């Protein structure tokens, strides 16, 4: 598995925590920034991660900002992306099993580093169940492909 990860200025600490986790898990990743503590625009980081996932350059993406909201909205503008904003392990597992989410968003001002690691680990290790869920995911993707 290969993962693209990025944050804005509000998510740097958790991004570093998740990078450390992925190193421990021997998961290859690409870090797309940001590298500053000054205010930056979250779409400048969310969209490149989502595009790498959508074009198959990486398998999944992880995004962190202050709340996770801006990053998730921006990522979901990219065709083919199913970004889930998650702040608990139950939802992390469910969004992989039931929604086949391919991008995870979290908020550093909402959760701490320990919980962020737990969420990312669950999300990275949970597989899509398929079955009845595949039909539902396909409906979403079919709709996306018909919208102009």
Secondary structure, 3 states (H helix, E strand, C coil): CEEEEEECHHHHHHHHHHHHHHHHCCCEEEECCCCCCCCCCCHHHHHHHHHHHHCCCCCEEEEEECCCHHHHHHHCCCCCCCEEECCCHHHHHHHHHCCCCCEEEEECCCCCHHHHHHHHHHHHHCCCCCCHHHHHHHHHHHHHHHCC
